[in-house]
Amino acid sequence: MPDEKIQPQEIVFPNNNAAKLVSALRDTPMASLIESLGISPPKNLILLIGGADKLDEKLTSRLTQLFSRGIARAAADAEALIIDGGTQAGVMQIMGQSIVDRGRKSSLLGVAPAGKVTYPGGPALANNDSAPLDPNHSHFVLVDGKEWGSETETLFELAAAFNVPVLAILVNGGAIAKDELLQSVRRNWPVIVIEGSGRLADEVAGLKKKPSEIEDPMLAEITAEGDLRIFPISGALEDFERMLFSQSPNIKLLHDAWQRFATYDANGGRLQKAFKNIQFWILVLGLIAVFLALFERQGLELVRGQHVLENALGWLRYPIIVIPIVTAILLAYSNKFRPANKWILLRGSAEAIKREIYRYRSRTGDYSKDRLTTNSRDDVFHERLEPVSRRLMQTEANHGALTPYDGPLPPKEVAQKSDDGFSFLTPERYIELRLEDQLNYYSYKTLLAAVHAELWVALTTALTTALTTSLASRQLDETLVRYNQSAADLANVRDWWTKLSPASKRNPKNIDQLVEVTEKVLETELSGWVQRMENALAQLKAEEEKGEESGGDKSQPKNEGTPPPPQPDSIPPEAQPAHSAGHEDT
């Protein structure tokens, strides 16, 4: 169907709660549904999976406490949207009341089949197992369907379309809840299982604690592959709230980290562009000055005695005089504001932040539960990021305002393959988003560097002096070696992980090693790149200063002075800004 805005309907329940309802066909675009619902973009999403019936009334009081003081409060603090089945029954009714008890600080969206629910102003239904919509929900999506479970596909597509971290919570549940639980596991969403709430939740909790031969293929997959956390219904509320926050990374912390990364990265790219432009114009002006000087000298010899032509050629002396002045101004600007040095410092700091983000999201190293003692995962993350910015602000990068980044987070160039930038990363997801992506980058850049090398060989006879001062000519061989070595190291890590048995892949020590070795390879390459660039820039500056001292009158061909600095294309591939390719400049 065409992607057009769907007109929502307002429902006013007897308790005076006005909810927004949107009807959806099977092929309705999720973007249209979200737009029509008018829900403020959440930073997290909680998916409540559970039973609408057969819920022990004795558990209602306890579940109300867990939902109100746990889920509802956590959702408000984390700016999370809650999605459930939307009916006035079982855990969904308890969830609705809990949201009311907490002052309706979170949106509560119910997704249900249109042919099974009733609501004020809605059509009458003849079937016996219909249910009313819960009067405390704020939004509803009614899916074209006449059976319970026909809404499941739309529910999960809608949850995924918000593109934020998702946490599923299983309470009680039956056959439909089992299917929803399996879908959550296959999407790598973490799941909290409330043990003691009955039926499916208790069965899953028991199998997770004592795995054995499971005949049900769905339960076998759920218990073997799912990121399941078991919480006893009689557990302390403080522990439940802590578990809710620990399942997904702290969105505010990650948001601030991505903001800092994007600011450093964007400003680094801007300064790199300024440096490239300065180098380009210095080279162009230098070549023009030499050409005009040669043309003037040779032309005067040819037209000697022809006063009109002599006078015309005489005008060339003005640009010949002005060009060295402009070139000197450009050099003075470069030496004063040093955009290249600031660019390198900003790039190094941006990549240091990105490495810590991936460690935090994968919960490895010092972020693993085995290493966390008194500090929380969030405390460690803050402690690792704070020195990066502090050290940067103690360098010349602080001599000038940094333009704040104003755009999506993470930057589109960094977010790969539907990665929201905030969710927990399983080892397989980490390999896909980080290791494989970086490996492909190195392979591509190795080829690109080799092509640059061939181009410079072809230009050697024409631009020998320019090539002498080129950053690329000094680093191409080392660049190729570094790229090939990094690519080989990453491939070895990937192959090592691939050949591990399933049991070994679940071993926390092996997961830690996967992330740590990968990040160390990338860190080593970046450190080497920073050092090579600093050395090359220092040498380039020394040669420019030497040329200024001994060059004399640069307008005369016999005293050409320092060879022209490199063109922008001569800057090695690893020095290109990360935001242009979405990768590290390594």
N, C-alpha and C positions, 0 to 999 in steps of 0.2 A: 504494500500500500504506500502511497506517497507520504513522505516525511513531513507531515503538517501537524500543527499544534492541536492537541486534543482538548476539547472543552471539559473542564472539571465540573463536578456537581457538588453542591453543598448539602450536607445532611445535618439536621439539628435534632439531637437526641432529647429524650425527656428530661435529662439532667442539664439541659441547655448547652451542652458541649456541641460546638459546630465543627464538623470534620469535613475534609475535602475528599471526594471520591472520584476516581478515574476508572473508566471501563477500558479494557485492553483486549484486542484480538491476539491470536497466536503470533501474527507477524508484525505486531506493533513495535516500531523501533523503541529501544529502551531510552534513548535520548529524548524522544518525544514524551514518554511517560514521566521522566524526571522533570522535564520543563513544565509539564502540565501540573504536576503535584506542587510545584513551587516550594519545595523544601530547601532551606538554606544548606549550602554545601557542607556536609559533615567532614570531620577529620578522622573519624573512626566509624565502624559499623558493628553492632552487636546483633547476631542472628540467634533468635530464641527458637530452639527445636524442642517440642515436647507434646505431651498428651493433652487432648481436649476432654477426654473422659477417662474413667477408671483411675482417677487420682484420689488417693486416700485422703479423706477429709481431715484426718488427724495431722496430716502434713501441711495443711493450708497455712496455719499460723507460722510455722517455721519458714516455709517458702516465702511468705509475705515479708518476713524480716530479711531474708536473703535478697529478695528482689528490690525491696524499698531501700534498705541501708547498704546493699551491695550493688546490684546492677543499675538501678535508677540513679544512685549517687555517682557511681563511676561513669555512667553515660554522660551526666551533666558536666563532670570535671573534664572528661576527655572529648567533649563536644561530639558525642557519638549519636548516630541514628540507630534506633532499635527497630528491627523487622521481625514480625511473627505472623501467625495465621489469621489474626484479626478478629476472631469470634469471641463471644461472651461465654467462654467455657475454659476450664482447666487453667493451665499456666498462662494463657493469653489474657484471661480475665484478671488474674493476679497481677500480671505485668501492667495492665491498664490502670488498676487501682494504685499500684506503686508509683506510677508516674504522677498521678493526681496528688498522692501524699507528699511528693517531692516538689510540688508547685509547678508541674508541667514544664520543667526546664529542658526536656528533650522531646524531639519528635518521635512518635510511635506509629509506624506504618504497618498495616495489616494487609496481607496478600491472600486472597481467597477465591474459590471458584464462584462465578456469578450465579450458577444454577443451584447453589447450596446454601446461600445466606439470605437473610431478610434484614430490612432496615427501614426506618421511617421514610415513607414516600416511595419505597421500592415495590416491585411486583410481588404478588402473593405466590407462594410455592405450594405445590400439592404433595411433595415428597415428605416422608416422615422423619428423615434424619437431617433436616435443614437446621441451621443455627443462626441466631441473631448476631449482627456485628456488635463488637464491644463498644459501649458508649463513651469510653475514655480514650480511645485512639484518636490521633489527630489526622491521620491520612489513611486512605484505603485504595488498593488496586484490585479490581474485580476482573478476574481472567475468564475468558469465554470457555466455560467448562461446566459439566453437570455431575462430576464425580469428585470426591475428596482426593486430592493428589494431582488433579489435573492442573493445579496452579504451580506445582513444584518447579517446573522448568522456567517459567517466567520469574518466579521468586528468586532463583539463583542468578539468572541473567541480570535481573534488576539490581541485586546486591553487588554483583561484580561490576556493573556499569557505573557505580558511584566512584570506582577506582580509588578506594581508601582501604586501609587495613581492616580485615574482618575477623571477628572472634565469635565462634559459635558456642552456645551453651545448651547442653542436653539435659532435660528434666523429664523423667518418666518416659513416655513415648511408646509407640507401637510400630506397625508396618510402614506407615508413611514417614514417621520420624526416622526409621532405619534408612530409608532411601535418601532422606535429606541429610542424614549423618554421613552416608557414603559420598554424596556429592560434595560435602564440605571437606572430607578427607582428600578426595581427588583434586580439589582446588588448593590443597596445602594450607587450608585455614586451620588454625589451632582450635581445639575443642575442650571445653571444661565439662566434665561429666559429673552431675550431682548424684553421688552414690547414696542410696537409701531413699530415692524418690520413686522407686518402683520400676517394674517392667524392663524396658530396653536399657535404661540408664544403669540399673543394677546388673543386668546381664553383661553389658560392655565392661563395666568396672570390674566384675569378677574375672572375665576373660583376660583383661589387661593385667591384672595382678597375678593370675596363675594361667599363663598361656599353655594351651594343650592342643590336641588335634581338634580342629573346629570344622564341623561338617558344613555349616552355612558359609558359602563363599563370600557373601557380603560382610558378615561378621569377621571372617578371616582377614579380609582386606582391611577392614576398619581397624582391627587391633594390631595388625602387622605394620601398616603404613601410616596410620593416623598419628598426628601430634596431639595425643590425649593427655589431659591432666585430670586426675580423680580428686574430687573434693567431697568429703563426707557431709551429709546434710546436717549433722550435729556439730560440725566443725565451728571454730570461732569465726565470728563475723569479720574480725580484723584480718584473719588469714584469707578469707574469701575475697575481701577487697584487695588485698595484696596480690592474690593470684590473678584477679581480673586485670590489674595493671601490668603484671609481669608477662602475660601471654603475648602482648604485642608491644613493640618498642614505644617509648615515650614520644608521642607525636610532636609535642611542643619542642622538646630537645632536638629531635631530628629536623624539625622545621627550621629552627634557629641555625643548626649546623649546615643544612643545605643553603640557607640564606647567606651564611658567611662564605661558604664555598663559591656560590654563584657570584657574590660581590667581588671576591678576589679574582675569580676566573674571568669575569667580564672586564674588570679594570686591567687585568694583565693583558687580555686580548687587545684592549684599546691602546695600551702603551706599546705593545708589540707593533700594532699597525702604524703608530706614530713613528716608531724607530725605523720601520721599513720604508716609510714615505721619505723620511729625512735622508736615509742612505740612498734611496733611488734618485732623489733630486740632486744630491751631492755628486753622484756619478754622472747624471745627465748633464748638469751644468759644467762639470769638469771636462767632459768630452766635447761639449759645445764650445767651450772656451778654447780648447786646443785646436778644434777644427777652424774656428774663426781666425785664430792667430795664424795658422798655416795658410788659410785662404787669403788673408790680408797680405801676408808677405809675398806669396807667389803671385797674387793678383797685381800688386804694385809693380813687380818686375815686368809683368806682361803688358801693362798699360802705361808704362812710364812715358811721360810726354803728353799723354791724353788727359788734359786737365779735368774734363767732365767726369771721366771714369775714376780718375785719382780721387776727386772729391767724394764721389759716391762710395768708394772703398774706404775713404777716411772715416765715414760714419761708423765703421765696424769697431773702431777703437773704443767707442762708448760702451757697447755691450761687453767688450773684452775687459774693460775696467770694472763694470758693474758686477759681472758674474762672479769674480773672486770675492767681492764684498759680500754678495748674497750667500756664497758658499761659506764664508767665514762666519756669517750670522747663524747659518744652520748648524755649523760645528759648535759654535758657542752655546746655542740652545741645547744641543745634545749633551754637551759637557756639563751644562748648568743643571738641567733637569734630569738627565740620565734615564730616559725612558726604558732603555734596554735593561739596565740593572734592576729597576723597579719591577719590570715585567717578569724577570727571572725569579725574583723574591716572591712575587704574588703567585706565580705558577707553582712554585715549590710548596707554599703554604696551602694553596687550594688542594693540591694532590694529597698532602698530609691529612687534611680534613676528610677527604673522600675515603682514604684508606681506613680511617677510624670509623667512619659511617658503616662501611661494609663489615668490619669486625663486630661492631655493635649489633647490626642487624642479623648476623649469623650466630651471635651468642657464643663466640669461640674465644680462646685465649683467656684473658683476664675477665671476660664477660660471661664465661661459662659458670654454671652453678657450682661446679666443683672448686673454683678458685675464689668465688665471692664469699667473703667472711663477714666482716662488719659493714663494709660498704655495699650499697646496692649497685645494680648494673648502671643505673643512671648516674650515680656518683662517680663511678669509674669513667664513664663517657665524658662527663664535665671536666674531670681532672685531666683527661688526655687532650681535650680541645683547648683548654684555657692557655697552656703554654705556647701553643702554635700562634695564636693571635698576639700574645704578649711579646714573643720574640720578633714577630713581624713588625710590630709597632716600635720596636727599638732600632729598626733599620731605616735606611733612606726612603723606604716605601711609605713611611709616615709623613714625609715632607711633601704634602699635597693631599688634597681631599680625594677620598674614594667615593665614586658615584654609587649610591645604593642600587642594588639590583632590583628591578621591578618587573617580574615575570613569573611564569609558572615554576613551582618547585616540586621535584628537582627540575633543572632546566631541561627542555625537550631534547637537547643534544646528548644529555647524560642518561635520561630514562630510556631504557632499551626493552623491547619485546614486552610491552604492557607492564613494565615494572613501575609500581606507584612510588617507589623510593622510600617507603616507610615500613612495609611489611617485613615480617620475619623471613629470613632466607634459609631454606633447607639446603643441604649440601648440593643436591642436583640443581637447584635454582641458582645457587651461588656459582657453580661451574658454568651454567648457561649465561648468566648475566655478567659475570666478572672475568672468569678465566678464559672461556671460549671467545668472548667478545674482545678481550685484550689480545689474545693469540691471533685472531683474525686481523686485528689492527697492526700488529707487528709484521705479519706476513705481507700485508698490503703495503706498509711503509717501507719494508725492505726492498720490494720491487720498485717503489717510487724512488727511493734513494739511489738504486742502481741506475734508473733512467736518468736521474739528475747527473750522475757521474758521467754517463755517456754524452750527455749534452755539453758538459763542461770540457770534455776531451775535444769535442768538435769545435768549441769556441776558443780553445787555447791559443791558436795562432792569431786570432783576431783581437782577443782581449787579454793578452798575457799579463799586462800590468794590473788590470782589474781583478784577474783571477788570483794574483799574488796576495791581495788583501781580502779575498773572499772567505767568509766564515765557512762556507760549504767546502771549499777546496782544502781547508785545513782538517775537516772533520769527516768527509765522506767515507773514507776507509774505516775509521773507527766507528762511525755510525752503523755501517753495514755489519761490522763484527758484533756490536752491542745488540742490534736488532735480532740478528740470527741467534745469538746466545740466549737472549731473553725468550725468544720464541721456542727454542729447544728446551729451556728450563720449564716453561709453562706446559709444553707438550708432555714432558716427562711426568709432571705432576698429574696431569689429566690421565695419562696412561696408567700411572700407579693407582689412582682412584678407581679406574674402570675395571681393573683386574681383581679388586678386592671382593671378597664374598659379601653377600647381603648382611651377614652378622657383623663383619668387620666394618662395613659402611655405617652401621649404627653405633659403633664404638666411639664415644665422645673424644677419645684421644686421637683417633684417626681424623675425625672431623676438624678438631683443632689444628692438626698438622696440615690438612688440606688448605685451610684458610691462611694459616701463618706462613707457610712456605710460599704460597701464591703472592701474598701481600709483600713478603720480603723480596721476592724477585722484582716486583714493580717498584718497591722503594729503592732498591739498589740501582736500578736503571735510572730512575729519576735523579737520584743523588749524583750519579755519574754524568747525567746530562747537564745538571746545574753547574757542576765543576767545569765541564768542558766549555760551556757557554761563557762562564766567567773568565776563564783563561783566554778564550778567543776574543772576547770583548776587550780585555786588558791589552792584548797584543795589538788589536786593531787601533785602539786609542793611542798606544805608544807610537805606532807607525804614522798616525795622523799628526801627532805632535812633532815627530821628527821631520815630517814633510813640511810642516809649517815653518820650522826653524831653518831648514836648508833649501826650501823650494825656491826662494827668491821671487822673481816676477813670474807668476804662473801664466801670464798672458803670452809669454814667449815659449815657442816649442822647445828651445834648447834647455829650458829650465822648467820642466813639467812638474817637478816636485813629487809629492806623494801620489802613488797610483790611486785612481778613483776607488772609493769604497764599493762594496758589493751591491748588486741590484737586489731587489726584494726576493726574486726567485732563487738567489744564491744562498739564502738562509736555509740551513738544512731542514729536512722534513720534520725532525723531532721538535723543532722550534716553532712549529705552527701552533696557533692557539687551540686549546682543547675544545673550546666551544664551537669550533668549525667542524669538528668531527665527532665530538662526544666521547673523546678518549683522553688518556693521559698524554702529555707531551714527553713521552719516554721512548 
